[in-house]
């Protein structure tokens, strides 16, 4: 499994059998380093409806004729915008060709702004993505919560992607504890340095992970790891 980071919380996951992008905030993010026009995937996965996660999901789904996986209300919003969708909800699992997707809790909010109107986009979520026997946990935007321990106990997680930006999500201290609870030995920090209010030192965070026996990967946009 190859995982490429495209800034903020966007991850491209590739195996021989499938390609998936999660939270594709690309064209609106000057740090992404890639255009949504250049994304070729079999599915788009969304953790919640905020613009820095919904991003270019509808365009990517349409140009690839592939589904968007999202919590029910957000999936319906994407369907009304012309995309194919898979309606998910918290705790549910779905197998789609070589891809297995399970939605977990996340403690955050989820909405979409259109002009002066805010649209409810269902509950925020984390995502367990399994392809070819490897499992990635993308925590989405979340606070620290104790059931992260349960997720780690019930699922063998090969790589966890955790927000560290603070203010809007977990900060580094809470993300370090989340990594322990998830029992993942590899972690990618997400959701930091896109805006001044979420500036963090990813190298320092990964150094702290290393002291706990966890390998951290402070990827720059366009960089990849393989697990």
C-alpha positions in Angstrom: 0.0 0.0 0.0 1.4 3.4 -1.1 0.1 6.5 0.7 0.8 10.0 -0.8 0.1 13.1 1.2 -1.3 16.2 -0.6 -1.4 18.6 2.3 -3.9 19.3 5.1 -5.8 16.0 5.4 -5.7 14.7 1.8 -4.3 11.2 1.3 -4.1 9.2 -1.9 -4.0 5.4 -1.2 -2.8 3.1 -4.0 -2.4 -0.7 -4.3 -2.3 -3.0 -7.3 -6.0 -3.5 -7.0 -7.4 0.0 -6.1 -6.8 3.7 -5.8 -8.7 5.9 -3.3 -8.4 9.5 -2.3 -9.5 10.7 1.1 -10.6 14.3 1.9 -9.4 15.8 -1.4 -8.9 19.5 -0.5 -6.6 20.3 -3.5 -7.6 23.3 -5.7 -8.4 25.4 -2.6 -5.2 24.5 -0.8 -2.0 26.2 -2.1 0.1 23.6 -0.4 -1.4 20.6 -2.2 0.9 20.7 -5.1 -1.6 18.9 -7.4 -4.7 19.7 -9.5 -7.9 17.7 -9.1 -7.7 17.2 -12.8 -4.7 15.0 -12.3 -6.4 12.6 -9.9 -7.3 9.1 -11.1 -9.1 6.9 -8.5 -11.7 4.2 -8.0 -13.4 5.9 -5.0 -13.4 9.1 -3.0 -13.8 8.9 0.8 -15.0 11.9 2.9 -14.7 12.2 6.7 -17.1 15.2 6.9 -18.5 18.2 5.0 -16.2 21.1 5.8 -14.8 22.8 2.7 -11.2 21.8 3.6 -12.2 18.2 3.4 -15.1 18.0 0.9 -12.8 20.0 -1.3 -12.8 18.7 -4.9 -14.6 15.5 -4.2 -17.5 16.0 -6.5 -15.3 17.0 -9.5 -13.0 14.0 -8.9 -15.9 11.6 -8.6 -17.5 12.8 -11.8 -14.3 12.8 -13.9 -13.5 9.2 -12.7 -17.1 8.0 -12.8 -16.6 6.6 -9.3 -18.5 6.8 -6.0 -18.1 9.1 -3.1 -18.3 7.4 0.3 -19.7 9.6 3.0 -22.1 9.7 6.0 -25.7 9.7 4.7 -26.4 13.5 4.7 -23.1 14.4 3.1 -23.5 11.6 0.5 -27.0 12.9 -0.4 -25.5 16.4 -0.9 -22.9 15.0 -3.2 -25.6 13.0 -5.1 -27.6 16.2 -5.6 -24.5 17.7 -7.1 -24.4 14.9 -9.7 -21.9 12.5 -8.2 -22.3 8.7 -7.6 -22.4 8.0 -3.9 -22.3 5.2 -1.3 -24.4 6.2 1.7 -22.5 5.3 4.9 -23.0 6.0 8.6 -21.1 5.6 11.8 -20.3 2.0 12.6 -21.2 0.8 9.2 -19.0 -1.2 6.8 -19.1 -1.6 3.1 -17.1 -3.8 0.7 -16.7 -2.3 -2.8 -14.6 -4.3 -5.2 -11.2 -4.6 -3.5 -11.9 -1.8 -1.0 -13.4 -2.3 2.5 -14.6 0.9 4.2 -15.8 1.2 7.8 -16.9 4.5 9.4 -16.1 5.3 13.0 -16.9 8.1 15.4 -15.1 11.4 15.4 -15.8 14.3 17.7 -16.1 17.4 15.6 -18.8 19.1 13.5 -19.9 18.8 9.9 -21.6 21.4 7.6 -21.4 23.0 4.2 -21.6 26.7 3.5 -23.5 27.9 0.4 -23.7 31.7 0.4 -25.2 32.7 3.7 -26.7 29.3 4.3 -25.1 26.5 6.3 -26.2 23.0 5.4 -26.1 20.1 7.9 -23.8 17.4 6.6 -24.4 14.6 9.1 -22.0 13.4 11.7 -18.2 13.7 11.3 -16.4 10.4 11.0 -13.1 8.6 11.0 -12.5 6.0 8.3 -10.9 2.5 8.5 -9.8 1.6 4.9 -8.6 -1.9 4.2 -7.2 -2.9 0.8 -5.2 -6.1 0.2 -4.9 -6.9 3.8 -3.5 -3.5 4.9 -5.6 -1.1 7.1 -5.3 2.7 7.2 -7.1 4.6 9.9 -7.9 8.2 8.8 -9.1 9.9 12.0 -10.7 12.8 10.2 -11.0 16.0 12.3 -11.5 14.9 15.8 -10.9 15.6 19.4 -9.3 13.0 21.6 -11.9 10.5 22.8 -11.6 7.3 24.8 -13.1 5.0 22.2 -10.0 5.4 20.1 -8.6 2.8 22.4 -11.5 0.4 21.4 -10.8 1.0 17.7 -7.2 0.0 18.3 -8.2 -3.0 20.3 -10.6 -4.3 17.7 -8.6 -3.5 14.5 -5.0 -4.2 13.5 -4.1 -0.8 12.2 -1.0 -0.6 9.9 -1.0 3.2 9.7 -2.9 5.9 11.5 -3.3 9.4 10.1 -4.0 11.8 12.9 -4.7 15.6 13.1 -2.3 17.6 15.1 -3.2 21.2 14.4 -5.0 22.0 17.7 -7.6 24.7 18.0 -10.0 22.9 15.6 -8.9 19.3 16.3 -6.5 17.4 18.5 -3.2 19.0 19.2 0.1 17.1 19.4 -0.3 16.0 23.0 -3.7 14.5 22.4 -2.6 13.0 19.1 0.3 11.3 20.8 -2.1 9.6 23.3 -4.4 8.7 20.4 -1.5 7.0 18.6 -0.8 4.9 21.8 -4.4 3.9 22.1 -4.7 3.0 18.5 -1.7 0.6 18.8 -0.5 1.7 15.4 3.3 1.6 14.9 3.2 4.1 12.0 1.6 7.5 12.1 1.2 10.4 9.6 0.3 13.8 11.1 -2.5 15.7 9.3 -4.4 19.0 9.5 -1.6 21.4 10.4 0.3 24.4 8.9 -2.4 25.0 6.2 -3.5 28.2 8.1 -1.6 30.2 10.8 -4.0 29.1 13.6 -3.0 25.5 13.1 0.7 25.9 12.8 2.6 22.9 14.4 6.1 21.3 14.3 5.5 17.9 12.7 9.1 16.9 13.1 8.9 17.5 16.8 5.7 15.5 17.0 7.3 12.6 15.1 10.3 12.8 17.4 7.9 12.4 20.3 6.3 9.4 18.6 9.7 7.8 18.1 10.3 8.0 21.9 7.1 5.9 22.3 8.3 3.3 19.8 6.1 4.6 17.0 7.4 5.6 13.6 6.2 9.1 12.5 6.2 10.4 8.9 6.1 14.2 8.7 5.4 14.1 4.9 5.5 17.2 2.7 2.9 17.5 0.0 3.6 15.0 -2.8 5.7 12.7 -0.6 4.8 9.1 -0.1 5.4 6.1 2.1 4.8 2.4 1.5 3.5 -0.1 4.1 
